[in-house]
Amino acid sequence: MAMADQRRNTLGIRIAARVTQQRRSSSTIPPVDTNHLSEYVADMALELSQLTKAAELEFLSHLLEMVFVEAFTLTQNKRD
């Protein structure tokens, strides 16, 4: 579990660095591996969903769960 957290944090930092660098040079988003991006979105959506559920924000939690399902499905489809 710790390895997945470390990988996700590293990916998040790399994506943020690319976006920041790209914003400085132009207004386009840099190319990112779609599989890594969909994994990152799925991980973050799941964590945010759990946080919103704990805060009793049920509607927001439900929306984030839908984001998780879509991102997770996209990740699985790209692996196959």
C-alpha positions as CSV (number, residue, x, y, z in Angstrom):
1,M,0.0,0.0,0.0
2,A,2.8,2.4,0.8
3,M,4.4,1.7,-2.5
4,A,1.2,2.6,-4.3
5,D,0.9,5.8,-2.3
6,Q,4.5,6.7,-3.1
7,R,4.0,6.0,-6.8
8,R,0.8,8.1,-6.9
9,N,2.4,11.0,-5.1
10,T,5.4,10.9,-7.5
11,L,3.0,10.8,-10.5
12,G,1.1,13.7,-9.1
13,I,4.2,15.7,-8.6
14,R,5.4,14.9,-12.1
15,I,2.0,15.9,-13.6
16,A,1.9,19.1,-11.6
17,A,5.5,20.0,-12.7
18,R,4.7,19.4,-16.3
19,V,1.5,21.5,-16.1
20,T,3.3,24.3,-14.3
21,Q,6.2,24.3,-16.8
22,Q,3.8,24.2,-19.8
23,R,1.7,27.0,-18.4
24,R,4.8,29.2,-18.3
25,S,5.6,28.4,-21.9
26,S,2.1,28.3,-23.5
27,S,-1.6,27.6,-22.7
28,T,-1.6,23.9,-23.9
29,I,-1.6,20.9,-21.5
30,P,1.5,18.7,-21.8
31,P,1.3,15.2,-23.1
32,V,0.7,12.7,-20.3
33,D,0.4,8.9,-20.5
34,T,-3.3,8.4,-20.4
35,N,-3.1,5.1,-18.4
36,H,-1.0,6.8,-15.7
37,L,-3.4,9.8,-15.7
38,S,-6.5,7.6,-15.4
39,E,-4.9,5.6,-12.5
40,Y,-4.1,8.9,-10.8
41,V,-7.6,10.2,-11.2
42,A,-9.1,7.0,-10.0
43,D,-6.9,7.0,-6.8
44,M,-7.6,10.6,-6.1
45,A,-11.4,10.3,-6.7
46,L,-11.5,7.3,-4.3
47,E,-9.7,9.2,-1.6
48,L,-11.8,12.3,-2.0
49,S,-14.9,10.2,-2.0
50,Q,-13.9,8.7,1.3
51,L,-13.2,12.1,2.8
52,T,-16.5,13.5,1.6
53,K,-18.4,10.5,3.0
54,A,-16.7,11.0,6.4
55,A,-17.7,14.7,6.3
56,E,-21.3,13.6,5.5
57,L,-21.3,15.2,2.1
58,E,-23.2,12.3,0.5
59,F,-24.0,13.9,-2.9
60,L,-20.4,14.9,-3.5
61,S,-19.2,11.5,-2.4
62,H,-21.6,9.9,-4.8
63,L,-20.3,12.1,-7.7
64,L,-16.7,11.2,-6.8
65,E,-17.5,7.5,-6.7
66,M,-18.9,7.9,-10.3
67,V,-15.6,9.5,-11.3
68,F,-13.7,6.7,-9.7
69,V,-15.7,4.0,-11.5
70,E,-15.2,5.8,-14.9
71,A,-11.4,6.3,-14.4
72,F,-10.9,2.7,-13.1
73,T,-12.9,1.3,-16.0
74,L,-10.8,3.3,-18.4
75,T,-7.6,2.1,-16.8
76,Q,-8.7,-1.6,-17.0
77,N,-9.7,-1.2,-20.6
78,K,-6.4,0.2,-21.6
79,R,-4.5,-2.7,-19.9
80,D,-6.5,-5.3,-21.8
